[in-house]
Amino acid sequence: MKDYRLTKDTEKDLREVARYTLKQWGKAMLQEYRGGLKKTFEDIGKNNIISRQFSDNFPELLVTKYKHHFIFYLTEGMEKPVIVGVIHERRSLVKHLTGRLTP
């Protein structure tokens, strides 16, 4: 059983990452990147990761990074961490996070 939960928005983010990675770098890189993201999610679930608060306005929102993607998640009041977004470092983080903070 997973020690974390993905939101529908996060699942959509992951499909987007997969499509882009497959198109740009091929299947081997896609498998490697997926594996790294999954390990990062597992580390979040085990509270075995370095993270920080995203902003003073949303102190409950934590963020960590895997290669070129920021991973946003909530733990406060949750049975297990809820990953609310996987967003590329070049994208507008605030724009893509808007409306995602209610798991």
C-alpha positions in Angstrom: 0.0 0.0 0.0 1.2 3.5 -0.8 2.2 5.9 1.9 1.0 8.8 -0.1 -2.0 9.9 -2.2 -2.0 11.6 -5.6 -4.8 14.0 -6.6 -6.4 13.9 -10.0 -4.5 17.1 -10.9 -1.3 15.4 -10.0 -2.2 12.3 -12.1 -2.8 14.8 -15.0 0.6 16.4 -14.4 2.3 13.0 -14.5 0.6 12.1 -17.8 1.9 15.4 -19.2 5.4 14.7 -17.9 5.3 11.2 -19.4 4.1 12.4 -22.9 6.7 15.1 -23.0 9.6 12.9 -21.8 8.7 10.1 -24.2 8.5 12.5 -27.1 11.7 14.4 -26.3 14.0 11.6 -24.9 12.4 8.2 -25.5 11.2 5.3 -23.5 14.4 4.6 -21.5 14.5 8.2 -20.1 10.7 8.0 -19.4 11.2 4.9 -17.3 14.2 6.4 -15.5 12.3 9.7 -14.8 9.1 7.8 -13.6 11.2 5.7 -11.3 12.8 8.8 -9.8 9.5 10.5 -9.3 8.0 7.4 -7.7 11.0 7.1 -5.3 10.5 10.8 -4.4 6.8 10.2 -3.7 7.8 7.2 -1.5 10.3 9.3 0.4 7.6 11.9 1.0 5.3 9.1 2.3 8.0 7.9 4.7 8.9 11.5 5.7 12.4 10.8 4.5 12.9 13.9 2.4 14.1 17.4 2.6 11.3 19.9 1.9 10.4 23.4 2.7 7.3 25.6 3.0 6.2 27.0 -0.3 5.1 30.3 1.0 4.1 32.1 4.2 0.5 32.5 2.7 0.2 28.7 2.6 2.4 27.3 5.4 0.8 23.8 5.1 2.0 23.5 1.5 5.4 21.8 1.3 7.6 21.5 -1.7 10.6 19.4 -2.7 12.3 18.9 -6.1 13.1 16.0 -8.4 15.4 17.0 -11.2 13.4 19.7 -13.1 10.1 19.3 -11.3 8.8 20.7 -8.1 6.6 18.4 -6.1 4.0 20.0 -3.9 2.3 18.2 -1.1 0.2 18.5 2.1 0.6 16.6 5.3 -1.1 18.7 8.0 -4.3 16.9 9.1 -3.8 14.1 6.5 -3.7 10.4 7.2 -0.9 10.3 4.6 0.7 13.0 2.5 -1.3 14.2 -0.4 0.7 15.2 -3.5 -1.1 18.1 -5.2 1.2 18.9 -8.0 4.2 18.0 -10.1 5.2 21.1 -12.0 8.2 21.8 -14.2 10.5 24.5 -12.9 10.0 26.7 -16.0 6.2 26.9 -15.6 4.2 29.4 -13.5 4.0 27.6 -10.2 1.3 29.8 -8.7 -0.8 29.6 -11.9 -0.7 25.8 -11.9 -1.3 25.5 -8.1 -4.4 27.7 -8.1 -7.3 25.7 -6.9 -5.3 22.6 -5.9 -5.0 23.1 -2.2 -8.2 21.3 -1.3 -7.4 17.6 -1.7 
